[in-house]
């Protein structure tokens, strides 16, 4: 990983120096646990082909690019066609399957793992899911050390946790901390209810395991959140149940299939709670129902507050999304909603998400210019009529860590203009993005939950 992964909300990984105590839970001796689980943790070395943009950046000095953009090329300077990266992974089965992060192996032409006995083994990427940042690797062989997985539902805030990985290439480094929070959703993402810890994240530990005190894996270390570019005590791990579900689907089908209800949701704040006569902020408010979706067919309406999922109380939207993400297509769910000061139960049968694609599929391509990391589609006639627009494009997915994600553009946003250029359809969008220059800040006009907004998108 390069330095850019240490920016706000982007990927990182974990740990530095082994420690024998946590900050809040008192002395904890992890030494025996480290000895037991370390053999199942590996370093991951990857080789990736350089993109045209990266080749150009190596060929053209920064001072020239600052004044002339990407129009200057110095032919006599030959840049390497490949780059190397590193991360961490761990065995989840004795027959050679390993978990790591999608961003560790993304676009890799070669992947090699290094075991704790210094053996190097070539690995195959079985599948990789960008939305959850989970990838499944496979190496040939048998009787590999296998890690046990824990129950994330039993993980408690304040509980000591341990991480092992290869920060900056220093393999088998261990560090400890505590669970700071659970079910964190970042940057508009809805697929991962992150575990937040205060374990230090550093490049090279992405994809490594997060352990509870029993030596069970409870998370896959993924990223940090920082306002300075460095570690600030906020680290995030993918819950192991989410990662294992993705791994199972990749192993069986080569793709990840998600269930679809067809609603836009937001948290209920104090003012909304009072307006709905709720004793406290709770539940998840439906702000929009997609036409012909399972939610529409079941009778859900914008303004309904979802209070329970299959009988389980919902305190905030993140919890509801976590439950929905665990349910497969064609399954029936029951939601308790508050409508017109009355509670009622509504059942719906979920379908396969309409935008699901092969796990390795790329986001919508751009002919030239920067790759901002989004997938889009044109608005339907019903959507343009409801929003009272002549056109626009809907953001279906946002790549974590991409240019659009850094600008806090979210799935569900409707883009209407880019730098005052009207965006009526996907072709207009692609053309407007293609004209953006590195180092500039684009003004993106959008509709979010029925409200107009403008965000500044820095092009890097």
KARA-V289399 format. One record per backbone hydrogen bond with DSSP energy under -0.5 kcal/mol. NH is the residue of the N-H (numbers start at 0). CO is the residue of the C=O. If there is no record, write none. Layout:
[[NH;CO] [NH;CO]]
//
This chain:
[[4;1] [5;2] [6;3] [9;6] [11;221] [14;199] [21;25] [27;19] [29;27] [33;29] [34;30] [35;31] [36;32] [37;33] [39;36] [40;37] [41;88] [42;113] [43;86] [44;42] [44;111] [45;84] [46;109] [47;82] [48;106] [49;80] [54;50] [55;51] [56;52] [57;53] [58;54] [59;55] [60;58] [63;60] [64;60] [65;61] [66;62] [67;63] [68;64] [70;67] [71;68] [72;70] [74;72] [76;73] [77;75] [78;76] [82;47] [84;45] [86;43] [87;205] [88;41] [89;98] [90;39] [91;96] [92;96] [95;92] [97;136] [98;89] [99;134] [103;100] [104;100] [105;101] [107;104] [108;46] [109;46] [110;122] [111;44] [112;120] [113;42] [114;112] [114;118] [117;114] [120;112] [122;110] [123;137] [125;123] [125;135] [126;135] [128;133] [129;127] [129;358] [132;128] [133;128] [134;99] [135;126] [136;97] [137;123] [138;95] [143;93] [146;90] [149;216] [151;149] [153;150] [154;151] [157;178] [158;155] [160;176] [161;210] [162;174] [163;208] [164;172] [165;203] [166;169] [167;202] [168;165] [169;166] [170;168] [172;164] [172;169] [174;162] [176;160] [178;158] [179;177] [179;195] [180;195] [182;192] [183;193] [188;185] [193;183] [193;191] [194;236] [195;180] [195;193] [196;234] [197;177] [204;201] [206;220] [207;204] [209;218] [210;161] [211;215] [214;211] [216;147] [217;209] [218;209] [219;237] [220;207] [220;218] [221;235] [222;235] [223;9] [224;233] [234;196] [234;232] [235;222] [236;194] [237;219] [239;217] [242;238] [243;239] [244;240] [245;241] [246;242] [247;243] [248;244] [249;245] [250;246] [251;247] [252;248] [253;248] [253;249] [254;248] [255;356] [256;254] [258;326] [259;350] [263;287] [265;284] [267;282] [268;266] [272;268] [273;269] [274;270] [275;271] [276;273] [277;272] [282;313] [283;305] [284;265] [285;303] [286;263] [286;284] [287;263] [289;261] [292;289] [294;260] [296;292] [297;293] [298;294] [298;295] [299;294] [302;285] [303;300] [304;337] [305;283] [305;303] [306;304] [306;335] [307;335] [308;311] [309;307] [309;333] [311;308] [313;306] [314;312] [318;315] [319;315] [320;316] [321;317] [322;318] [323;319] [324;320] [325;321] [325;322] [326;322] [326;323] [329;349] [330;327] [332;347] [334;345] [335;307] [336;334] [336;343] [337;304] [338;336] [338;341] [341;338] [343;336] [345;334] [347;332] [349;330] [349;347] [350;259] [352;257] [355;352] [358;253] [360;357] [369;432] [371;369] [374;396] [376;393] [378;391] [383;379] [384;380] [385;381] [386;382] [387;383] [388;383] [391;423] [392;414] [393;376] [394;412] [395;374] [395;393] [396;374] [398;372] [401;398] [403;371] [405;401] [406;402] [407;404] [408;403] [411;394] [412;409] [413;446] [414;392] [414;412] [415;444] [416;444] [417;420] [418;442] [420;417] [421;419] [422;415] [423;421] [428;424] [429;425] [430;426] [431;427] [432;428] [433;429] [434;430] [435;432] [438;458] [439;436] [441;439] [441;456] [443;441] [443;454] [444;416] [444;442] [445;452] [446;413] [447;445] [447;450] [450;447] [452;445] [454;443] [456;441] [456;454] [457;455] [458;439] [459;457]]
//
